[in-house]
Amino acid sequence: MAMSDKMGDKRGGNGQFKKGNIIGKDTQFKKGDVPNPNGRRGALADIINKVFEENDVEGRTNKERMVRRVYKMAMNGSLGAVNYLSDRTEGKAKEIREITHKNEPIQIMTID
């Protein structure tokens, strides 16, 4: 049985719907519809930010305490902590990659 036989008369030979198809029109988004009107409530980033803003007994936020701990780790020689802090304060270093095209011929040079 050919692929187009299984699909019925609503699809063309390539599997795509034919022009004028109305299947699913009633369930498609209409202009002005908002698929998620309440936003992304309870997203992980929102929860983490809420925890970060909580204060300890000394009045410091959890975010400040975390940064101070990472700073202390960096001062004790943790290269990961050094990289973390420098990436966030100085920006990540630009990564340069050499791109070669496999469809180009290899050039061989001889030097006398």
CNS distance restraints for C-alpha pairs under 8 A (distance, minus, plus):
assign (resid   1 and name CA) (resid   5 and name CA) 6.47 0.50 0.50
assign (resid   1 and name CA) (resid   6 and name CA) 7.38 0.50 0.50
assign (resid   2 and name CA) (resid   6 and name CA) 6.90 0.50 0.50
assign (resid   3 and name CA) (resid   7 and name CA) 6.68 0.50 0.50
assign (resid   3 and name CA) (resid  13 and name CA) 7.44 0.50 0.50
assign (resid   3 and name CA) (resid  15 and name CA) 7.92 0.50 0.50
assign (resid   4 and name CA) (resid   8 and name CA) 6.66 0.50 0.50
assign (resid   4 and name CA) (resid  11 and name CA) 7.30 0.50 0.50
assign (resid   4 and name CA) (resid  12 and name CA) 6.80 0.50 0.50
assign (resid   4 and name CA) (resid  13 and name CA) 5.18 0.50 0.50
assign (resid   4 and name CA) (resid  14 and name CA) 7.73 0.50 0.50
assign (resid   4 and name CA) (resid  15 and name CA) 7.08 0.50 0.50
assign (resid   7 and name CA) (resid  11 and name CA) 6.00 0.50 0.50
assign (resid   7 and name CA) (resid  15 and name CA) 7.38 0.50 0.50
assign (resid  10 and name CA) (resid  17 and name CA) 5.94 0.50 0.50
assign (resid  10 and name CA) (resid  18 and name CA) 6.03 0.50 0.50
assign (resid  10 and name CA) (resid  21 and name CA) 7.04 0.50 0.50
assign (resid  11 and name CA) (resid  15 and name CA) 5.63 0.50 0.50
assign (resid  11 and name CA) (resid  16 and name CA) 5.46 0.50 0.50
assign (resid  11 and name CA) (resid  17 and name CA) 4.28 0.50 0.50
assign (resid  11 and name CA) (resid  18 and name CA) 5.24 0.50 0.50
assign (resid  12 and name CA) (resid  16 and name CA) 5.68 0.50 0.50
assign (resid  12 and name CA) (resid  17 and name CA) 6.10 0.50 0.50
assign (resid  12 and name CA) (resid  18 and name CA) 5.68 0.50 0.50
assign (resid  17 and name CA) (resid  21 and name CA) 6.40 0.50 0.50
assign (resid  24 and name CA) (resid  28 and name CA) 6.33 0.50 0.50
assign (resid  29 and name CA) (resid  33 and name CA) 6.10 0.50 0.50
assign (resid  29 and name CA) (resid  35 and name CA) 7.81 0.50 0.50
assign (resid  36 and name CA) (resid  40 and name CA) 7.77 0.50 0.50
assign (resid  41 and name CA) (resid  46 and name CA) 7.85 0.50 0.50
assign (resid  42 and name CA) (resid  46 and name CA) 6.30 0.50 0.50
assign (resid  42 and name CA) (resid  47 and name CA) 6.45 0.50 0.50
assign (resid  43 and name CA) (resid  47 and name CA) 6.48 0.50 0.50
assign (resid  44 and name CA) (resid  48 and name CA) 6.15 0.50 0.50
assign (resid  45 and name CA) (resid  49 and name CA) 6.08 0.50 0.50
assign (resid  46 and name CA) (resid  50 and name CA) 6.17 0.50 0.50
assign (resid  47 and name CA) (resid  51 and name CA) 6.34 0.50 0.50
assign (resid  48 and name CA) (resid  52 and name CA) 6.09 0.50 0.50
assign (resid  49 and name CA) (resid  53 and name CA) 6.33 0.50 0.50
assign (resid  50 and name CA) (resid  54 and name CA) 6.78 0.50 0.50
assign (resid  51 and name CA) (resid  62 and name CA) 6.95 0.50 0.50
assign (resid  52 and name CA) (resid  61 and name CA) 6.26 0.50 0.50
assign (resid  52 and name CA) (resid  62 and name CA) 4.73 0.50 0.50
assign (resid  52 and name CA) (resid  63 and name CA) 4.70 0.50 0.50
assign (resid  53 and name CA) (resid  61 and name CA) 5.42 0.50 0.50
assign (resid  53 and name CA) (resid  62 and name CA) 6.27 0.50 0.50
assign (resid  53 and name CA) (resid  63 and name CA) 6.76 0.50 0.50
assign (resid  54 and name CA) (resid  61 and name CA) 5.45 0.50 0.50
assign (resid  54 and name CA) (resid  62 and name CA) 6.00 0.50 0.50
assign (resid  55 and name CA) (resid  59 and name CA) 5.31 0.50 0.50
assign (resid  55 and name CA) (resid  60 and name CA) 5.27 0.50 0.50
assign (resid  55 and name CA) (resid  61 and name CA) 4.33 0.50 0.50
assign (resid  55 and name CA) (resid  62 and name CA) 6.25 0.50 0.50
assign (resid  56 and name CA) (resid  60 and name CA) 5.64 0.50 0.50
assign (resid  56 and name CA) (resid  61 and name CA) 6.35 0.50 0.50
assign (resid  56 and name CA) (resid  62 and name CA) 7.14 0.50 0.50
assign (resid  60 and name CA) (resid  64 and name CA) 6.27 0.50 0.50
assign (resid  60 and name CA) (resid  65 and name CA) 6.72 0.50 0.50
assign (resid  61 and name CA) (resid  65 and name CA) 6.34 0.50 0.50
assign (resid  62 and name CA) (resid  66 and name CA) 6.08 0.50 0.50
assign (resid  63 and name CA) (resid  67 and name CA) 6.27 0.50 0.50
assign (resid  64 and name CA) (resid  68 and name CA) 6.15 0.50 0.50
assign (resid  65 and name CA) (resid  69 and name CA) 6.18 0.50 0.50
assign (resid  66 and name CA) (resid  70 and name CA) 6.23 0.50 0.50
assign (resid  67 and name CA) (resid  71 and name CA) 6.07 0.50 0.50
assign (resid  68 and name CA) (resid  72 and name CA) 6.15 0.50 0.50
assign (resid  69 and name CA) (resid  73 and name CA) 6.24 0.50 0.50
assign (resid  70 and name CA) (resid  74 and name CA) 6.19 0.50 0.50
assign (resid  70 and name CA) (resid  81 and name CA) 5.71 0.50 0.50
assign (resid  70 and name CA) (resid  85 and name CA) 7.67 0.50 0.50
assign (resid  71 and name CA) (resid  75 and name CA) 6.24 0.50 0.50
assign (resid  71 and name CA) (resid  81 and name CA) 6.97 0.50 0.50
assign (resid  71 and name CA) (resid  82 and name CA) 7.68 0.50 0.50
assign (resid  71 and name CA) (resid  85 and name CA) 7.39 0.50 0.50
assign (resid  72 and name CA) (resid  76 and name CA) 6.30 0.50 0.50
assign (resid  73 and name CA) (resid  77 and name CA) 6.58 0.50 0.50
assign (resid  73 and name CA) (resid  78 and name CA) 5.56 0.50 0.50
assign (resid  73 and name CA) (resid  81 and name CA) 6.13 0.50 0.50
assign (resid  74 and name CA) (resid  78 and name CA) 4.79 0.50 0.50
assign (resid  74 and name CA) (resid  79 and name CA) 6.55 0.50 0.50
assign (resid  74 and name CA) (resid  80 and name CA) 7.61 0.50 0.50
assign (resid  74 and name CA) (resid  81 and name CA) 4.85 0.50 0.50
assign (resid  74 and name CA) (resid  82 and name CA) 4.95 0.50 0.50
assign (resid  77 and name CA) (resid  82 and name CA) 7.97 0.50 0.50
assign (resid  78 and name CA) (resid  82 and name CA) 6.39 0.50 0.50
assign (resid  79 and name CA) (resid  83 and name CA) 6.15 0.50 0.50
assign (resid  80 and name CA) (resid  84 and name CA) 6.09 0.50 0.50
assign (resid  81 and name CA) (resid  85 and name CA) 6.17 0.50 0.50
assign (resid  82 and name CA) (resid  86 and name CA) 6.06 0.50 0.50
assign (resid  83 and name CA) (resid  87 and name CA) 5.87 0.50 0.50
assign (resid  84 and name CA) (resid  88 and name CA) 6.44 0.50 0.50
assign (resid  85 and name CA) (resid  89 and name CA) 6.12 0.50 0.50
assign (resid  86 and name CA) (resid  90 and name CA) 5.34 0.50 0.50
assign (resid  86 and name CA) (resid  91 and name CA) 6.80 0.50 0.50
assign (resid  86 and name CA) (resid  92 and name CA) 7.58 0.50 0.50
assign (resid  87 and name CA) (resid  91 and name CA) 4.60 0.50 0.50
assign (resid  87 and name CA) (resid  92 and name CA) 4.63 0.50 0.50
assign (resid  87 and name CA) (resid  93 and name CA) 7.61 0.50 0.50
assign (resid  88 and name CA) (resid  92 and name CA) 7.35 0.50 0.50
